[in-house]
Amino acid sequence: MVLPPVVFAGLAGMFLWGMNRDDPGAVPSAMIGREAPPIPDTTLPGKTQLTDEMLRQPGVKLVNFWASWCPPCRVEHPTLMELANELPVYGVDLRDIDQNALSFLAEDGDPFAAIATDPRGRTAIDWGVTAPPETFILDGEGRVLHRHAGPLIDADYLARFRPHLDEALAADN
């Protein structure tokens, strides 16, 4: 007779704790503070190859996992175009057909200073990417400072991503 109320109280306490976290929707990343995993040595035809050395160059930079078949990637694209005016934005084209990716960039603009392709999604697994789009903020030594799962748009961009980017940029100066 005592066990059901005790189990219920325990579950209710866990749910209450979970709802009162700072950001209950955030998906933690094991990559924070670690060196960025290797980048594949493939790119889209005619594009600059993203290299591991680029990720370790001085200054804050972004790595965005995207795909032409991904509707949220299309929605966040104007934000990436704006961010490319502030700092290097690198892209990893995830499980995509080269021609579709090139068409997408030709139509909507190319915010990426360099691109790698990940046709099988193995690099995405190494980075802990669950689904595109995901964007990582890296420091000048190639360490991951922040991971943002989902499109960089509207209030989510302003509240959950931009403060981390501003903090990284301020620490870099």
N, C-alpha and C positions, 0 to 999 in steps of 0.2 A: 504493500500500500504506500510506502514511503518512497519507493524508487521512482515511479512516474513523475511526481512533483519535483524531485531532485533533478532528474534528467531535464525536465522542462525548464527549470530555473537555470541550469547550466547552459542550455542552448540559448535561452533568452539573453543571458549575460554575454555570451559570445557574439550574438547578433548586435546587441547594443554597443559593445566595444567596436565592432567592425564598422558600424554606421557613424561612429564618432571619431574615426581617424581623420587626419588632416585632409587626405584626398582618397576617399574610399574607392574611387574609380581608377586610381593609378595602378598600373601593373609594374611592380618593381623589376629592375634589371640587374642581373649579376655582373653586367659589363661596367657599371659605374666605377670609375677609378682605375680601371684596367686599361692596358694597351689595346688599341683597336686590333681585331683579328686581321689576318691577311686578306688581301683583295685579289680577285682572279685576274689573270693577265690577258683577258679578252675584253674587247670593246666593240662598239657599233662601227660599221664602216664609215670612214671619214671623220671620226671623232677622236679627240685626244684620249689616250689611254690613262685611266686612273691608276696610280701606283702607290705602293706602301710608303715610298719616300715622300710623296705629296702629303700624306696624312700626318707626317712627322715634321713638316716644315713649320717655321715659326708662325704664330698667329692662330686665332680661333677659326674653325672651319666647320662646315656641316657635311654630313653624309646622309643622303636621302635614298631609301629603297623605294622604288616606284615601278610601275608597269603601264603600258598603254591600255591594257585591258581593264585597268583598275579605275572605276568611276571616282572614288575619293581622291585618287592621284590627280585626276583631271580638275577636280574642284580646288585642290590646294595649289595648283600650278601657278596662278597669278601671284600668290604669296612667295613662292620660290623665286619667281622672276624679280620681285622687289628685293628679296634677301640677297640675291646675287649682286646687287649694287652695293651691299655693305661688306660682304665677306665671301670667300670662296665657298661655293656650293658644289659638292661632288655627288654624282648619281651612281647608283647601282641598279641597273635594269634587271628586274627579277622575272624569270620564267616567261620571257617575251619572244616574239618573232621580230628579228632585226628590222624588217621593212615596216612593220607596224609601229615600232618604237621611233624609227626615223621619221615616219609620216606625222606622228604625234608631235615631235619636236619641231618639225617644219611648219606645222599648222599653228601651234601655240607658243612657239619660241623655245629657245634652249637656255635654261638658266645654269647649266652645268659646266664648270670649268674643265672637267674631265669626267669620263664615264667608264665604268666597268660593267660587264654583263655577267649575269648569274643564271644561265639557262636551266640548270637543274635545281637551283635553290639551296645548294650546299653552303655557300657563303652566308646566306640569310640565316641558316641554322647556326653557324658559328657565331654570328652577331646576336643571336637570340630574337630575330625578327619573327613575329607571329603571322603577320599579313601586311602587305603594303597599304598605305604608305607608312613608313616609320622613318623618323629623322633623329640623327645623333649629333650632339654638339661635341666636338673634339678640341682639346687644347693644343698648344704648339709642340707638344711632345707626342702627340697621337694618342693621348689618353681620353677615354670616354667620360665626359662630364655629365651628360644628360641624355636620356632616351625619351622620345615622344612617339607614342603609338597613336596612329590616326592622322587625319588631315590637319594641316596647319591653317585653320580658318577661324574667323569670327572670335567669339569670346574665349573659346578653348585655346586658340593661339595666343591671345592677349593674356589670359590668366595662367595657363599651364606651361607655355613654352617661352614666351618673350621674356619673362623675368629671369629665367635660367640663362638665356642668351645674353641679356644685358649684364648679368653678373659675370659671365665668362669674359665678355668684352672688356668690362671694367677691370677685372683682375689681370687681363693681358696688357693693359696700358701702364 
